[in-house]
Amino acid sequence: MNSTIEIQKSISTWDMMVHAPIKKVVKFGLICTGLGVVMGIGLGVFIVTEMPGVL
């Protein structure tokens, strides 16, 4: 009986880890997208200013 309780507890812990609130997922996605845009703009500016012969 104790093993059944332990198995149910581990499943519920896994269940809590997997099911993240959608607001947190969207917020994390927007933060990562924002960082990617900023890094992409910086890289683009660097390429344009440092490599005039490419374009």
DAWO-V135913 format. One record per pair of residues at least 12 apart in sequence whose C-alpha atoms are under 7 Angstrom apart, sorted by the first residue. I is the first residue (numbers start at 1). J is the second residue. Records with the same first field share a line. If there is no record, write none. Layout:
I=J ; J
This chain:
none
